[in-house]
Amino acid sequence: MGQPGLDQPATYQIQVRGRLDASWSDWFDDVTIQAGSRSDGTPVTTLTGLLDQAALHGILKRIRDLGLPLLEVKQGGLQ
């Protein structure tokens, strides 16, 4: 089938440096929020959700507004 079109929702994982707890879920459009650490001990938060392009850009804007360093954005299947 291939990748979804830009107008279709897709699953995204967005990783930022720092820790957010699940209480931020509503502010981030009900995405799943999971705090953890990278192998080097850096605290990170991963936001996962089914997003269309407009919602993805909205979440990225909120991350910027909070001053959280963006580490990674992945689209597609979760590993």
N, C-alpha and C positions, 0 to 999 in steps of 0.2 A: 504494500500500500504506500509506503514512503512517509515522508514528513508531512504533518498537517500544514495547510495553507496559513498565511498570515492572518486571515480573517477567522480562523478556527481556534478554539481554546486548545492549549497544550499544557502538559505538566511541566512546571519549572521548579528547580531548586536554586535558591539564591542564598549565598553564604556571605556573611558580614563578620568583621572583627568585632568582638564584644559579646556581651550576654544580654539577651532579652528573655523574659519569661513568658509563659503562655498567656498572661493577662494582656499582652499586646496584640493578640490574635484579631480582635475586633477592629483595631486601628489599621491592621494590615489585611483587611477584607477577608477575614476568616481563613487565612492560610494556616497551615500547621507550623508551629514554631518549636524548634528543638535546640537547646543549648548544649554545647560540648566543647571539646578542645581538639586542636590539630596535634599531630605527632610531636611538634616542638613545644607543646604546652600553651600555644596561643589560644585564648578563649574565643570561640566563634558561636554564631547562631545561624542555623539553617532554616529558611522559610521555604515551605513546599506547598504548592497548590496548582489547581487547574485554572489557568489564566489565559484570557485573550490578550492581544497586544496592548489595548488601552489599559487594562488592569495591570499588566506587567509594568508599563511605563509609570503608572500611578504609584505602584509599590517602590519602584526605583527612585522616584521623586521623594517619597517619604523617607527612604533610607538616607538620601542626600540631605534632606532637611534636618534629620536627627544627627548628622555628622558622623554616621557610621561608615567606616571604610569598607567598600565593596570588594570582596575577595574573589567571587566566582558566581557565574550564572550558567546553569545547565538546562537544556531543554530535552525532553524525551524520557525514556525509560529510567527508572530509578535503580541504582545498583547498591 
